[in-house]
């Protein structure tokens, strides 16, 4: 979203940004400030796709970066549904990052048997970007980063049928 910028030098082998501008550090305000990263999945014509999960992933954040977030999805581009509950990204603020548990999506009917007529938007909303004094910060960084050489930053699993 527009609330995440990519000024300065990016983190190596990572996907995310900086500039999380929050005045009230909570989910609704983070959405209003467009403090989210998105990606889409659209099945090819003639196949059905069922999205079954997101593999273990890693969050790299700076000390002033967002501490909490939530995954969401939308199949209409307007209404977003929370996936689970908010996640505390972890306290490690070095390149090692914070491993996150895999996310099971197989029980979400809206993400099963998708056709080319449907584009799923996944959104990761992040908030609670507080500086060392406990005040909202806009200087922190947040990334999904590579946890090892040759390992993908983010893997979304699914099944494809004709």
N, C-alpha and C positions, 0 to 999 in steps of 0.2 A: 504494500500500500504506500501511498504518498508520505506516510509518517515515518518510513524507514528510508534513510538516505545511504549513499555509498561514497561519501566524501573521504578523502585521505587515501591511505594505502590499505587495500583489502587484506584480510587474513588469507594465508595460503591454504589451498585445498579445502575451502569452505564456501558456504552459501548463506548469505544474510546481509547484515549491514549495521548502520549506526544511526544516530539522530532520533532516538526514541523520545519524542517530546510529550511528556505527560504532566498534567497539572493535578489530576486525581488518579493515583495509581490503582486502578481496578479495571476489570474486563470491559465494561461498557464504555468507559472513557478511552481505553486503548483502541476499541473499535471505532469510536468517533474520530480519534486522531489518526486513524488508518495505520496503526502500528501492527501490521501483520504482513506475513509473507504468503504468497499464494502460488499454486501450480494447478494445472488442469489435466484431466484424462478424458479423451474422447475415443471410443472404440472405432475401429475402421469399419467401413461399410461391409455388411455381410457376415459379421461376427458378433457374438454376444460376449461381454466381459463381466465377470464377477470379481469384485475387489475383495480380497480376503484378509489383507493385513499390511502393516508397516513393520518392517524388520527393526531390530534394535538400532538405535541411532545415537548420535553424540551431539550435545549442545556445548558450544564454546561461548563463553560470555566474559566480559570484563567486569571489574568490581562495580562499575556504575551501570552495567547493562541490566536488562530485564531479568528478574529473578523467577518469574512465574509466567505460565502460558497455558493455552488450551488449543487443541486441534478442533477444527470444525469442517463441515462439508456442506455443499449446496448443490442441488441438481437443477435449480431454476435460475441461478445467478443472483438471486435477491435474498432469499431466506436461508440463513446458515444455522445448522444444527450442531450443538456441542457433541464432541466424541469424548465420552467419559467425563472426568472432572478435571479441574485445574491441576497442572503439574508444576512442582517446584523444580526448576532447572538444575539446581545444585550449586554448591558453594565454590567449586574449583574455578578459578579465574585465569588459568593458564591455558596454553594450547592443547594440553591433555584433554580438557573439557570434562563433561559430565555425561556418562552413559545413561541412556533412557531405555525403559522397557519397551518391548515390542507392543504394537497395538493390534488387537484382533478386530477386524471389520466384517468378518463372515456372518455375524448375527444382525447386520444392518440391512434390512430388506431393500432399501432405496439404492444400495450399492451393488445389488446383485442383478444379473441378466440384463446388463446395460447394452443398448444398441447405439449405432452411430448418430441417432437423433438426440442423444443425451451427452452433455458435457458435465462432468463432475468437477467442481472447484473445491480444492482443499485449501484451507486457510489455517495458519498457525498465528494466533494472536498472542502477543507478549506484553507484559506490563510489570509494574513495581520497579521501574528504573529509578532507584534512589541513590543519591550520592552518599558520601561517608557521614554527612550530617543528618541523613534521613530525609532529605529534600528531593523532589523530583529532579532527575538529571536528563540532559539531552546529549550527553557525551559518550554514553556507554555503547558497547558493541554486543551483538548477538549473532551467532552463526550455527548452522548445522555443519559440522566439520568431519573430515575424514579421520577415522580412528586408527588407520594403519595403511601402509603402502599397498596399493592395488585393491583397497576396499572401497566400495561405493559409499558416498556420503549419505544417501537416502535410497532405500529400496522399498517400493510398493509392490506387493505380491497380488496375484490374481489368477483367474482361470479364463481361458479363451475357448469358446466353442463355435463351431460353424452352424 
